[in-house]
Amino acid sequence: MIDARRIEEAGLNAMQTQRQLFFDGWLLRVSPGKAKRGRSVNPIGSGTRPLDERIAHCERVYAERDLPTLFRLTPFAHPPHLDRALDARGYRAFDPTLVQAVVLDGAAIPVLAVSGVSFVEATADAFADAVARLRGSSATQREAHRERLAHTPLDARYAVAVVDGIDVAAAKVAREGEAVGVFDVVTAESHRRRGIASMLVARLLARAWERGARVAYLQVDAGNAPALAVYRRFGFATAYEYHYRGREGECR
């Protein structure tokens, strides 16, 4: 059975960073990387302070670090009316994201291979470098990503697809008990629509199954049709949705 709250907890655990603060039940992540999950407010606790005070505190924290103030709003956010309160303060909703999950069956995970493409298990450092090249990340974003990977307490596995000695795709999984998350799936534009991402995900999920994973989850942009098509192949279906809110000019 898929427990949406447990998946949300596992997803938070999978995004590890030393650059985070707690304030009145909210988790403020201030890692300057590309992933908004690592540089946004996660309102996970009810707290006791007035809401306006909590929001103003967050704005100061992010301003001090030259980061936009972003809030990540899930169905589990506290207080439940936070979304409306932020809207009233001029925070615009953006980047709707689907959290999808599937109950794993080791026998049903497809065995995939792509001609001319090699599957390479990478170290965290090599993986961070490959993802940075594929995404065109800045040095600051690459280092923030590397820091998060280095401090994960989960059973993480990193994979890179290589063609003629060049990294063309990457993906990782992070397992916590029976739950395994799929993250950082990226393919070079020149090698898309060849099944390379599917190959990486299939092999990583098969290995996670062997190590005890029974439910897989991932987070995908609601408008990313190519990625949704890849994940549908594995049986992923939407468990819940979330979105971000940011001020005009800061929704990035």
C-alpha positions as CSV (number, residue, x, y, z in Angstrom):
1,M,0.0,0.0,0.0
2,I,1.2,3.5,-0.8
3,D,1.1,6.0,2.1
4,A,1.3,9.5,0.8
5,R,2.5,11.0,4.1
6,R,5.3,8.5,4.4
7,I,6.4,9.3,0.8
8,E,6.5,13.0,1.7
9,E,8.7,12.2,4.7
10,A,11.0,10.0,2.6
11,G,11.3,12.7,0.0
12,L,12.3,15.3,2.7
13,N,14.9,12.8,4.1
14,A,16.3,12.2,0.6
15,M,17.0,15.9,0.1
16,Q,19.7,16.3,2.7
17,T,21.6,19.6,3.2
18,Q,23.5,21.0,6.2
19,R,22.1,24.4,5.1
20,Q,18.8,24.3,6.8
21,L,17.0,25.9,9.8
22,F,13.9,25.2,11.9
23,F,11.6,28.0,12.9
24,D,8.4,27.4,14.8
25,G,7.7,24.0,13.2
26,W,8.8,25.0,9.7
27,L,11.8,23.7,7.9
28,L,13.8,26.4,6.0
29,R,16.2,25.0,3.5
30,V,18.8,27.5,2.2
31,S,21.0,25.5,-0.1
32,P,21.9,27.7,-3.2
33,G,21.5,24.8,-5.6
34,K,19.2,24.4,-8.6
35,A,16.7,22.3,-6.9
36,K,13.9,24.4,-5.3
37,R,13.3,21.6,-2.7
38,G,16.7,22.6,-1.3
39,R,16.0,26.3,-1.1
40,S,12.4,26.7,0.0
41,V,10.3,26.7,3.2
42,N,8.7,23.4,4.0
43,P,5.8,24.2,6.4
44,I,5.7,20.8,8.1
45,G,4.7,21.8,11.7
46,S,1.8,23.7,13.1
47,G,3.8,26.1,15.3
48,T,2.5,28.7,17.8
49,R,3.6,32.1,16.5
50,P,1.3,34.4,14.5
51,L,1.4,33.5,10.8
52,D,2.4,36.9,9.6
53,E,5.4,36.8,12.0
54,R,6.5,33.4,10.6
55,I,6.3,34.5,7.0
56,A,8.2,37.7,7.8
57,H,10.9,35.7,9.5
58,C,11.3,33.5,6.4
59,E,11.6,36.5,4.2
60,R,14.4,37.9,6.3
61,V,16.3,34.6,6.4
62,Y,16.2,34.2,2.6
63,A,17.0,37.9,1.9
64,E,20.1,37.6,4.1
65,R,21.3,34.8,1.9
66,D,20.4,36.5,-1.4
67,L,17.9,33.7,-2.1
68,P,14.2,34.2,-3.2
69,T,11.7,33.4,-0.6
70,L,9.9,30.3,-1.8
71,F,7.3,28.2,-0.1
72,R,6.6,24.5,-1.0
73,L,2.9,23.8,-0.5
74,T,1.9,20.2,-0.2
75,P,-1.5,18.8,1.0
76,F,0.2,18.4,4.4
77,A,1.2,22.0,4.9
78,H,0.6,23.8,8.2
79,P,-1.5,25.8,8.7
80,P,-4.0,24.5,6.1
81,H,-4.9,28.1,5.0
82,L,-1.2,29.0,4.4
83,D,-1.7,28.8,0.6
84,R,-4.5,31.4,0.7
85,A,-2.5,33.6,3.1
86,L,0.5,33.7,0.8
87,D,-1.8,34.5,-2.2
88,A,-3.1,37.5,-0.2
89,R,0.5,38.7,0.3
90,G,1.2,38.6,-3.4
91,Y,2.9,35.2,-3.6
92,R,2.2,33.6,-6.9
93,A,1.7,29.9,-7.4
94,F,4.1,28.2,-9.9
95,D,5.7,24.9,-10.9
96,P,2.9,22.5,-10.1
97,T,4.6,19.1,-9.4
98,L,3.3,15.6,-9.3
99,V,4.5,13.1,-6.7
100,Q,4.1,9.8,-8.3
101,A,4.5,6.3,-6.8
102,V,4.3,2.6,-7.7
103,V,4.3,-0.6,-5.7
104,L,7.3,-2.5,-7.0
105,D,7.3,-6.0,-8.2
106,G,10.8,-7.2,-9.0
107,A,9.7,-9.5,-11.7
108,A,7.8,-6.7,-13.5
109,I,10.7,-4.2,-13.7
110,P,11.6,-4.2,-17.4
111,V,15.1,-5.3,-18.4
112,L,16.2,-2.5,-20.8
113,A,19.3,-1.9,-22.8
114,V,20.1,0.7,-25.5
115,S,22.6,-0.1,-28.3
116,G,25.8,1.8,-27.9
117,V,25.0,3.1,-24.5
118,S,27.0,1.9,-21.4
119,F,25.5,1.9,-17.8
120,V,28.1,3.2,-15.3
121,E,27.7,3.2,-11.5
122,A,29.2,6.5,-10.4
123,T,30.5,8.0,-7.1
124,A,28.6,10.9,-5.6
125,D,31.3,13.3,-6.8
126,A,31.3,12.0,-10.4
127,F,27.5,12.0,-10.5
128,A,27.3,15.6,-9.3
129,D,29.8,16.6,-12.1
130,A,27.8,14.7,-14.7
131,V,24.5,16.2,-13.7
132,A,26.1,19.7,-13.6
133,R,27.3,19.3,-17.2
134,L,24.0,17.9,-18.4
135,R,22.0,20.7,-16.8
136,G,24.4,23.5,-17.4
137,S,24.6,24.2,-13.7
138,S,26.8,27.0,-12.3
139,A,29.8,26.1,-10.0
140,T,27.8,27.2,-7.0
141,Q,24.8,25.0,-7.9
142,R,27.2,22.0,-8.6
143,E,28.8,22.4,-5.2
144,A,25.5,22.6,-3.4
145,H,24.3,19.5,-5.2
146,R,27.6,17.7,-4.3
147,E,27.2,18.7,-0.6
148,R,23.6,17.3,-0.5
149,L,24.7,14.0,-2.0
150,A,27.7,13.8,0.4
151,H,25.5,14.1,3.5
152,T,22.7,11.8,2.7
153,P,22.0,9.1,5.4
154,L,20.1,7.0,2.9
155,D,21.2,4.1,0.7
156,A,21.9,6.1,-2.5
157,R,23.0,4.7,-5.9
158,Y,24.1,6.9,-8.8
159,A,24.1,5.9,-12.5
160,V,25.4,7.6,-15.6
161,A,24.8,6.6,-19.3
162,V,27.9,6.9,-21.4
163,V,28.2,7.1,-25.2
164,D,31.7,7.1,-26.8
165,G,33.2,8.2,-23.5
166,I,30.7,11.1,-23.0
167,D,28.1,11.3,-20.2
168,V,24.7,11.6,-21.9
169,A,22.2,10.9,-19.1
170,A,22.1,10.4,-15.3
171,A,19.8,9.2,-12.6
172,K,19.9,8.3,-8.9
173,V,17.9,6.5,-6.3
174,A,17.8,7.0,-2.6
175,R,16.4,4.1,-0.5
176,E,15.0,4.4,3.0
177,G,13.7,1.0,4.2
178,E,11.0,-0.1,1.7
179,A,10.7,3.3,0.0
180,V,13.0,4.3,-2.8
181,G,13.0,7.7,-4.5
182,V,14.1,8.4,-8.0
183,F,15.9,11.7,-8.5
184,D,18.1,13.8,-10.8
185,V,16.9,12.1,-14.0
186,V,18.4,14.2,-16.8
187,T,19.3,13.4,-20.5
188,A,21.4,15.5,-22.9
189,E,19.1,17.0,-25.5
190,S,21.0,15.3,-28.3
191,H,20.2,11.8,-26.9
192,R,16.6,12.2,-25.8
193,R,13.8,9.9,-27.0
194,R,16.1,6.9,-27.3
195,G,15.0,5.1,-24.1
196,I,18.2,6.0,-22.2
197,A,16.5,7.4,-19.1
198,S,14.2,4.4,-19.0
199,M,17.2,2.1,-19.0
200,L,18.8,4.0,-16.1
201,V,15.6,4.0,-14.1
202,A,14.9,0.3,-14.7
203,R,18.4,-0.8,-13.6
204,L,18.4,1.4,-10.5
205,L,14.9,0.2,-9.5
206,A,15.9,-3.4,-10.0
207,R,18.9,-3.0,-7.7
208,A,16.8,-1.1,-5.1
209,W,14.3,-4.0,-5.2
210,E,17.2,-6.4,-4.5
211,R,18.1,-4.3,-1.5
212,G,14.6,-4.3,0.0
213,A,12.7,-1.5,-1.7
214,R,9.0,-2.2,-2.3
215,V,7.5,1.2,-3.1
216,A,9.1,3.7,-5.5
217,Y,8.3,7.4,-5.7
218,L,9.4,10.4,-7.7
219,Q,8.6,14.1,-8.2
220,V,8.0,15.4,-11.7
221,D,6.9,18.7,-13.3
222,A,3.2,18.4,-14.1
223,G,3.9,19.7,-17.6
224,N,6.8,17.4,-18.4
225,A,5.1,15.1,-20.9
226,P,8.2,13.2,-22.0
227,A,9.2,12.4,-18.4
228,L,5.6,11.4,-17.5
229,A,5.7,9.0,-20.5
230,V,8.9,7.4,-19.2
231,Y,7.5,6.9,-15.7
232,R,4.1,5.6,-16.9
233,R,6.0,2.7,-18.4
234,F,6.9,1.6,-14.9
235,G,3.4,2.0,-13.5
236,F,3.9,5.3,-11.7
237,A,0.7,7.2,-10.8
238,T,0.1,10.4,-9.0
239,A,-0.2,10.1,-5.2
240,Y,-0.5,13.8,-4.5
241,E,0.6,17.2,-5.9
242,Y,2.4,20.2,-4.6
243,H,3.4,23.6,-5.9
244,Y,5.6,26.6,-5.0
245,R,4.7,30.1,-4.2
246,G,7.1,33.1,-4.7
247,R,6.9,36.8,-5.1
248,E,6.8,38.4,-8.5
249,G,10.2,38.2,-10.1
250,E,11.4,35.5,-7.7
251,C,9.5,32.4,-9.1
252,R,12.5,30.5,-10.2
